[in-house]
């Protein structure tokens, strides 16, 4: 007897078993997938526009107008074109600020990277208390900048600083670290190097952990010395991490304001004035804010940082092709 001939109970359908109800499936299609992707990207786009695109455009607009406190109150500011850029380029502070920025940034990045790399290579070999020592090297990174700058101001104080006391104890002449035009930039650069070493140490040490120990073991079996292993293995394989470390150091050092402002306020005169300090002083440091020239100086710093980023991308593509 086939199932189709079975007499069904009253009130039920006869014949073959009813197929399960079809589930309605909503076909997304290419259009639906695109809309879903845009919805997921929407928060990121809103964030980028609100916190990156708008401030940049606002800063460019600020540099092309004559904004004063009165203009902010009235809401109207005259459009002056590139006059603010001509003004800052003609200012005698510009040349000094560019030289100071180049020296402060270049020396800081090179010293921070060299010392950070040396410490990373040193800590690569585990030994008793290596973890404790690494943690101690991170202390400058954990301190608020105002605390670090105040500590360095006290250390380098001309009258009662620890450094001058140590120099006097060994019979050396004392130095006006913060008030001498010849030493002010050196002092703030030393403080910035001290602050940047932990960051370089952490990034480079992490990069070293990705280099296989088998390479060093094979090199040792081939008779390679420690110096040859560093130049032939460590440095080439650490190049990608080194590049991003130097780029981040460049971006960070270009916009350093806290340390210099607290220690020397860019002085004496303009001896320790960088472009970032000059921009801050024009906007907030004189009691007579001049926002438009300050914005123009800030845009120049953005262009320098952008050039560094483009150089990094070019090097990355060149390395990928090779």
N, C-alpha and C positions, 0 to 999 in steps of 0.2 A: 504494500500500500504506500503510495507516494504521499508525501506531506501535503500535496495540493488537494488531495481528496479527503483529508481529514475534516470531519464536520466541526466547524468552529462553534464555540459557545455563543448563545444568543447575545447580540450586542457587540460582537467582535467581527473584524474583517476576516474573510476566508481567503485561501490561496497561499501564495509564497509569503515568507516572513517579510514584513515591511522593512525597507532599508533604513538605516539610522539617519536621523535628520541631518541634513547638510549644514555644516557650520559656515556661516558667512565669513569669508575672508576679504579683508580690505586690501586690495592690491595697491602697494605704495607707488610703484612706478618710478621713473626717473624724476618726475616733477615732485613727487612726495618726498623722495630721498633728499632732493636738493633743499626743499623747505625745511626738513628736519635738520639738515646740516646747518642751515642758516640760523635756525632757532638755537642750536647748541653754541654757535659762534656769537650770537647776539650779546651775551654778557661780556665776552672778551672785547667785542667791538665797542660797546658802551664804555668799558673801563679805559680802553686805549684813547678813545676820543675825549673822555672827561679829564683824564690825568696826564695825557701826553700831547695829543694834537692841539687841544684848546690852549693849554699853557704856552706851547711853542708859538702858536699863531698870535696869542695875546702879547707875548714878549716881543715878537716882530712888530706888531702894531704899536706897541709902547715905544719902541726905538725909532719909529717913523713920525712920532708926534711930539709936541711940546707939553709933556705932562708935568704938572706941578700939583701941589696940595690943593690949590684953588681949582685946578682943572678936574681933580677927582671929586670935589664937592659940587661943582656946577655941572659936571658930566660932559663938558665940551673941551676939547684940546685941539689946537691948530695942527694941521698936517704940515710937517716941515721936510718931508722926504729924507734925504741922506745927510741932512745938516748935522745930526748928532754923531754920525760916523766920521764926518769931516772934522768935527770938533775934537773927538777923542784921538783921532790920528794926528792932529796938529798939537795936541797937548804934550808938554815936555815930560809928563809922567808916563806917557805911553811907552816910549823906548825903554825907560828904566823898568817898567812893569813887565814888558816882554822878556827882557834879559833875566830879571829875577824869576819869572815863571819858568823859563827854560832851565835855569840853573837849579832852582828848587825842585822841579819835576824830574829832570834828568838824573841829578845826583840821588834823589830819594829813591827813584825806581831801581837804579843800578845797585845801590847799596842794599836796599831791602831784598832784592832778588838774590844778590850774591850771598848775603848773610843767611837768608831763609833757605837757600839751596844747600849751603854748607851745613846748617843745622839739620836739615832733612836727611842728608847723606849720613851725618853723624848718628842720628837717631834711628837710621834704618837697621843698624845692628843692635839687637836687643841686649841689654846689660842690666844689672840690678839698679833699681830706682829710675830707669829710663822713662817710665810712664809718669812718675812724679816730676821729673825735670821738664818733660814736655808740657805738663800742665802748668808749671811755673812760668814757662815762656809765653803762655797764653794770657797771663795776667794783664799786660798792657792793652790787649784787645778787649778785655772785659770791662776795663775802667771807663767811666764817662769821659768824654774829651775834655770837659771843663776841669775835671780832677787831674787828668794827665798834664794839661797845660799849666795849671796852677802849681803842680809839683815841679815841673821843669822851670817855671819862673822862680820858684824858691831855690832850687838847686843852683841856678845860674845867677842869682842875685849878686850884684857887685859888692855889696857891703857885708852881708851875712850869709852868703850862699855856701853850700858845702863844697862846690868845685873850687871856688877861690880859696877857701880855707885849706883844702888839700894842696893847692898849688903853693900857698904861702908856707905850708908845713915842710915842703921839700925845697924851699928856697927859690921858687920860681915867681916871676911877677904875676900879679893878679890881672884879670881881664874884665873890661866892661862888656860882658856878653850881650846884654839886652839894650844897652844905650849907646854902644859904639857903632857908627855906620859900617865899619869893616867887619863886625862880628855878629850883627843882628841877624843877617840872613843865614849865617853858619849855625847860629843857635836854634833858629826855628827849623832848619833842615835836619839837624841832629835829633830834635824831638820828634819830627815826623818819621824819620827812619826808624826810631825806636818803636813808634806806634805801628808801623807797617810790617815789621819782621814777623809777628805771629801769623798774620794772614798768609804771607808767602810760605811760611813753614808748614802750615796746615795743608795748603793746596799742593805744594810740591811733595810733601810726605805722602799724601794720598796717591799722587801720581807714581811715586816710587813703588808703592805696594802692588801696582799692576805689572811691574817688570818681573818676569819669571826669574827665580833664583837659579834655575838650570843654566841660564845664559852666563851668569857669573861663575858658576861651577865649571862649565865647559871652558870659559876663558882662563880660569885658574889652571886647569889641566893643560891648557896650551901654553902656559907660562906667561900670561899677560899680567902685568903689574897692576896695582890699584889705580894708578894714574891712567894707564891705558884702558882699563875697564870703564873709568869715568868718562873719558873722551870718546870711546868707541861704542859704549853700550848705554850708559846712564844718560848722557846729554842728548844723543839722537832720539832715543825712545821717549825722553821726557819733553821733546820739542812741542807737541801739541798742548800739553799742560802748561809749559813755560809761556807759550804765546798768549793764552787766555789770561794767565796770571799777570803778565806785563800789560796787557790791554786794560784789565780791571784796575791795575795800579795807576796807569796813566789817567783813566777817567776819574778815579778817586782823588789823585794828587792835584789835578788841575783845579778842582773845586774846593780845596782845603781853605777854610776860613777860620774855624774855631781856634786852632793852635796858634796861628800867626796873630790873630786879633787879640787874643788873651795875653800872649807873651810880649808883643811889641806894638800892636795896633798898626803894623805896617811901617813903623818908623825905626830909628829916627829919620825924619824927613820922608823920603821914599825908598830908603835903603833896603827895606824888607817888604816892599809893596809888590804883590803879584797882581795879575789881572783880576782874580777872584776878590782879593782884598780891595782893589780899586773900585770894583763894581759895588761891593757892600758899603764902602765908605761913601760913595756918591749917593747911594740910596738911603742909607740909615745912619751913617757915622758922623755927619757934620752938623746935625740939627737943622740943616736947610736941605731937605731931600730934593734930589734932582734925578727923578726916576728914569727919564728917557736916555741920557748918556749911560746910566748904569745898565739899562736893558741892552744898549748897543754893545757894551763891553761883554755882557753875558752871552750875547749872540756870537761874538768872536770866540769865546771859550767853547761854545757848542760846536762851532765849525772845526776847531782843533780836535775836539773829542771825536767828531764824526769822521775826520780824516784818519784818525787812529783806527776807528772801527772798519773803515773801508780798506785800509792797509792790511788789517788782520784778515778780512775776508779774501783779499787778493792772495795773501800768503797761503791761506787754507786751500784755495782752489789750485794754486800752483803745486802745493804738496800733494793734493789728491791726483793731479794729472801725472806727476812724476812717480 
